[in-house]
Amino acid sequence: MTRVAVLGAGAWGTAIAAVLAPRLQVSLWAQNAAQAQALHATRRNERYLPGIELPKALLVTSELGRAVEGVRLALVATPVAGLRDVLQRLDPPLPVIWLCKGFEEGSGLLPHQIAAETLGERAKFGALSGPSFAEEVARGLPCALTLASAAAAFAKESAALLHGGRMRIYYSADLVGVEIGGAVKNVMAIAAGIADGLGLGHNARAALITRGLAEIARLSAAMGGQPETVMGLAGAGDLILTATGDLSRNRRVGLELARGKSLPDILANLGHVAEGVRSAKEVSTLAKKKKVDMPVSDAVNAVLDGSLEPAQAVERLLSRDPKRESA
C-alpha cells in the first residue's frame, strides 16, 4: 500500500489524514509530543476536530523521521507561517503538497516561492486547494479540490494518488493562480463577515463576493495566473464557501470586528489560525507593487491595522467613483 505523510495535526491535517487512511498507509505528524500521544491514545483530536474518530490504521507520531519514512508524498498541513520550517527539516527533500493558503508574513512570499527557496527549483511540489471545511471533509461529506503544480505530470500523478472516496481532486498546472485564489479569498471572507456583522444584507454580501473575485482575477493575472483558474474551485469555489459558510474562521473574524470586538480578543477566542489576518497586509503590499487596484483588500487591511473602523471602511468603498465593471 502506498505510504503518505500528513505533517501537521490541526483541523485540516487531521481531517485529510482520516479520510485518506482507509485506502492509503498514512502517518500523521504532530509537532507536540503530548498532542501526538493524546491522539494516539484517544483516536480523537478534540482541540481542532472534536467528535471525529480517527481510523485505527492511522499512525500518529511526533517523530518527523518516523512519519516520513518510506513515503511517496508528504502533505504539509501547517499554517503558512510553519511551512518553511517543516520543509527545511525534510532531509532528504520529498515530493511535497501543501494545504495552507496565504502569504508568508514579512517576506510576502507565496508557498511555492518558499518551497523553491528551501527545496530548490527542481524539487517536486504543489498545492492542494479549493472549497473544503475540515469538519465536513472529516465527516465524509463530498468535496472537490484542485491540486496544482508547475510540473503538470506531478500534479496529475499526485491528484490520482489522493483522489477517491468522496473527495474528488482535479489537477492543474497553474500553481500561481491556485495560490492567489486561496490566499486572497481569506481576505475577502473577512470583508464579507464585516458586511454581515453590520447587517448590510444579502445584496451587499453578493456585491462584495463578486468584486472580491474581480480583485483575485486582477492580482492573479498580474502574477501570471490563468483566468480559468479564478473561475474554478480554487478561485470562485473557495471564495463563495469562505465568504458565506458559518464554519469560516476568516468570516468569523469579520463578524466580530463589525460587532466592535478587538482583533487580539477575536484571535485569542478563535482557537485556530485565520490566514486572512496575516495575509491582508501582504496582499495590499503586493497589489501596490504590481499596480493592481484592490480596494476591498485595502479596506480590510485598514480595518485590521486599526486605521479604519468597519463602518468607515464600508463608506469608503461606497463613495468610490463609478467605473466600468470590467476595469
Secondary structure by P-SEA (a helix, b strand, c coil): cbbbbbccccaaaaaaaaaaccccbbbbbbccaaaaaaaaacccccccccccccccccccccccccccccccbbbbcccccaaaaaaaacccccccccccccccccccccaaaaaaaacccccccbbbbccccaaaaaaccbbbbbbbbcaaaaaaaaaaaaccccbbbbbbcaaaaaaaaaaaaaaaaaaaaaaaaacccaaaaaaaaaaaaaaaaaaaaaaccccccccccccaaaaaaaacccccaaaaaaaaaaacccaaaaaaaccccccccccaaaaaaaaaaaccccaaaaaaaaaaaccccaaaaaaaaaacccccccc
